[in-house]
């Protein structure tokens, strides 16, 4: 299966979910035009409270649609945009990619992965038990966060459902994604 965008979402207010759109416009160094998290400096409320001058490493949130299938098997009903992601993908294991991986979407958009989304307690407000459902442990006990990856925009443009995704890995040695 080829990697592609299955849905795009944006919301100009700080609400939990993001409505699905026909397309989103990505702005270099800022994020999704018109989205509450768009900007050069951090926009996530808890991070703004700590230090509003921090760089925004969470400009664009991506989740693989395969997570929705996994959650459905556990009794959760999740649709694109419901978990606050801007881009829903299929055919690519986002969580296995190293930090600084570049994703090319469509013809012009380039995203650089900065880290993992750290799931928060709002997930349980959305659907009871969802927080623990997006967390797992490896055989050696390491915490696995499955709520998506965060990125910054290196190349701007329009992203639509159906756009292809290609991957450019950073030079070795690769560094695993950590929460950001």
Secondary structure as GFF3:
##gff-version 3
##sequence-region A 1 180
A	DSSP	beta_strand	4	9	.	.	.	ID=ss1
A	DSSP	beta_strand	20	21	.	.	.	ID=ss2
A	DSSP	beta_strand	23	27	.	.	.	ID=ss3
A	DSSP	beta_strand	31	32	.	.	.	ID=ss4
A	DSSP	alpha_helix	45	51	.	.	.	ID=ss5
A	DSSP	beta_strand	60	64	.	.	.	ID=ss6
A	DSSP	alpha_helix	66	72	.	.	.	ID=ss7
A	DSSP	beta_strand	87	90	.	.	.	ID=ss8
A	DSSP	three_ten_helix	94	96	.	.	.	ID=ss9
A	DSSP	beta_strand	102	105	.	.	.	ID=ss10
A	DSSP	beta_strand	109	116	.	.	.	ID=ss11
A	DSSP	alpha_helix	122	126	.	.	.	ID=ss12
A	DSSP	alpha_helix	130	133	.	.	.	ID=ss13
A	DSSP	beta_strand	135	137	.	.	.	ID=ss14
A	DSSP	beta_strand	143	145	.	.	.	ID=ss15
A	DSSP	beta_strand	149	155	.	.	.	ID=ss16
A	DSSP	beta_strand	157	160	.	.	.	ID=ss17
A	DSSP	beta_strand	165	168	.	.	.	ID=ss18
###
